[in-house]
Amino acid sequence: MDDLRRAARLAADTAMDHLAAVPGGPVWQPVAEADRRWLTGQPLPAAGRPVTDLLADVRDHVLAYPMGNGHPRFFGWVNSPPSPAGVLVAPLAAAMNPSCAGGEHGGALLERTAVRWLAELVGFPHPPGAGLLTSGASMATIIALATARQRVVGDVRETGLYGHPPLAVYVSAEGHSCVHKAAELLGLGGRYVRAVPVDRAFRMDIDALRRLIRADQDAGIRPLAVAASAGTVNTGAIDPLGDVVEVAREHGLWFHVDGAYGALGVLADSPDARRAFAGMELADSLALDPHKWLGVPVDAGCVLFRDPAGPRDAFSLVPPYLRESGADELGWFSEYGPEQTRPFRALRVWATIAHLGRDGIAHRVRHGTGLARSLAAMVEAADDFELLAPAITSIVAFRYRPAGRDTGTAEALNEAIPAAVQRRGQAFITGTRLSGAAALRACILHPGTTEADLALLLQEIRAAVRDI
Ligand SMILES: Cc1ncc(COP(=O)(O)O)c(C=O)c1O
């Protein structure tokens, strides 16, 4: 045990050394060939080795190649640095190693608080039992749409979808692909996922939504659910949630909100944010990812429901060996989703929120949204960049557009810029397509990012163009 205790101290020091070194190192670097061989090609060992040897391996071959999201100049996809409190408690959750399927133990009970706190943070009503932690928003969306399907079809668990008319799901053309994946997985068919056109601010066009619903009804297709976005991955756009819920109620659709990235944005607490998020609290289900803006170490997603009976009706299946006499009336978490053995995610979520407090989290959100506005202003002020969407949350979508270059050249450059910037190691940005053209997007989630980092990002893009 003493050896293990020494190794535990070494592991903690290694983690802290890593966190301290990240901001001073390259944001990202390609994996050296020898290390790639080590990472991917190790033979299965016949004999074991001491843990301290393994820690040295991890330090030299694994920690040396971070994805980049711990760095203040990482602006790719939607990946935050880990919250220090979340990092520190992760080994404790592993030391307990419970299954949070349910039962009477610290892990399962703490999840009740973690989920309720998340609901309170984003202003969502929370009757007891109405939500659970998930691996991420993709799983949250599967659980939400499975619940919608059960509600609308009624006997789907018994008969499947046989004999039912096709069920349509509506999501804006800017909505996340996880809605599509969930619909495919649930047997709804990707063909019946309707991509609702967006307006110039990349928000769901409500008239188009109404037209699509009417056309489906006329064709004998049953509208099932509308999945609105509270923060799209491309631009951070928030669909007009108040209008969407009206349409959903009018036609008896399930109203799901994908707040995976953006739901916490409501904490900006400005008149703009209050207006933009109005209606989110009326959702039948809301997906939000503590492993995004909140910084809980991956994995930590969450799905919240208005009515806890919904997911329980869709998933509860308690085999005889798990039946408990005198069980808690909320039952087990495994009755509310597809996972049986469930990890102790709640400790990382609880510790992150408890460490920052509501005020600290709101400060972090305001920091991200404020910097996004600054970057948008820098882009607008530059004559070689073009802003593509308003900066509503903490994502800025823009394009490199130098004078004198034709559209084809500008398109090729914007496609090549993300990889060229990444290779330089000073900043990390990813690309996307907006309105049919290549675009750049920066997602600002790091509490240590400064305006100087944003100015450096634009310089790095210009320098990368010279490398291309
Ligand atoms: C808006 C949005 N929805 C859903 C997802 C999927 O979330 P996850 O990767 O946690 O499954 C993402 C991921 O980036 C996202 O940005």
The ligand as a Tripos MOL2 file, in Angstrom:
@<TRIPOS>MOLECULE
LIG
   16    16     1     0     0
SMALL
NO_CHARGES

@<TRIPOS>ATOM
      1 C1        -24.9350   22.1890  -29.8870 C.3       1 LIG1
      2 C2        -24.4480   20.8120  -29.6200 C.ar      1 LIG1
      3 N1        -25.3190   19.8020  -29.4680 N.ar      1 LIG1
      4 C3        -24.9370   18.5460  -29.2330 C.ar      1 LIG1
      5 C4        -23.6130   18.2060  -29.1590 C.ar      1 LIG1
      6 C5        -23.2070   16.7870  -28.8950 C.3       1 LIG1
      7 O1        -22.7350   16.7110  -27.6020 O.3       1 LIG1
      8 P1        -21.8010   15.4950  -27.0830 P.3       1 LIG1
      9 O2        -20.5620   15.5820  -27.9080 O.co2     1 LIG1
     10 O3        -21.5890   15.8120  -25.6490 O.co2     1 LIG1
     11 O4        -22.5240   14.2390  -27.2940 O.co2     1 LIG1
     12 C6        -22.6430   19.2160  -29.3180 C.ar      1 LIG1
     13 C7        -21.2050   18.8960  -29.2710 C.2       1 LIG1
     14 O5        -20.3690   19.7150  -29.5130 O.2       1 LIG1
     15 C8        -23.0720   20.5460  -29.5400 C.ar      1 LIG1
     16 O6        -22.2000   21.5560  -29.6750 O.3       1 LIG1
@<TRIPOS>BOND
     1     1     2 1
     2     2     3 ar
     3     2    15 ar
     4     3     4 ar
     5     4     5 ar
     6     5     6 1
     7     5    12 ar
     8     6     7 1
     9     7     8 1
    10     8     9 2
    11     8    10 1
    12     8    11 1
    13    12    13 1
    14    12    15 ar
    15    13    14 2
    16    15    16 1
@<TRIPOS>SUBSTRUCTURE
     1 LIG1         1 GROUP 0 **** ****
